[in-house]
Amino acid sequence: MARLSNANCLETWETNPTVTNENATVVNRTQDGVIVRVEHPYSYTEVPANTDDTDQNVTVSSYADGASRARYLVRRNDIRRVSGDVIRPC
């Protein structure tokens, strides 16, 4: 969740379950290790932006709530992300 913590456009962010729960499932076992599918919840609110809507100033804020999905290769002494969502809030 480093992308969320380093995003200067976010007002708030968290990784607590909201619309989905944390989940990890072994989907394959190979000689190289175990492939694990991971689902992790996140949510964030972007820093409000002022927009000029005709005669009045309107404050617009965006909120996202979802889950990232990724696959990891888990070995005895190593864990490597092999695929998954890329979260780009800004």
Secondary structure in CASP SS format (residue, H / E / C, confidence):
PFRMAT SS
TARGET T0000
AUTHOR 0000-0000-0000
METHOD secondary structure of the structure
MODEL  1
M C 1.00
A H 1.00
R H 1.00
L H 1.00
S H 1.00
N C 1.00
A C 1.00
N C 1.00
C C 1.00
L E 1.00
E E 1.00
T E 1.00
W E 1.00
E E 1.00
T C 1.00
N C 1.00
P C 1.00
T C 1.00
V C 1.00
T C 1.00
N C 1.00
E C 1.00
N E 1.00
A E 1.00
T E 1.00
V E 1.00
V E 1.00
N E 1.00
R E 1.00
T C 1.00
Q C 1.00
D C 1.00
G C 1.00
V E 1.00
I E 1.00
V E 1.00
R E 1.00
V E 1.00
E E 1.00
H E 1.00
P E 1.00
Y E 1.00
S E 1.00
Y E 1.00
T E 1.00
E E 1.00
V C 1.00
P C 1.00
A E 1.00
N E 1.00
T E 1.00
D E 1.00
D E 1.00
T C 1.00
D C 1.00
Q E 1.00
N E 1.00
V E 1.00
T E 1.00
V E 1.00
S C 1.00
S C 1.00
Y E 1.00
A E 1.00
D E 1.00
G E 1.00
A E 1.00
S E 1.00
R E 1.00
A E 1.00
R E 1.00
Y E 1.00
L E 1.00
V E 1.00
R E 1.00
R C 1.00
N C 1.00
D E 1.00
I E 1.00
R E 1.00
R E 1.00
V E 1.00
S E 1.00
G E 1.00
D C 1.00
V C 1.00
I C 1.00
R C 1.00
P C 1.00
C C 1.00
END
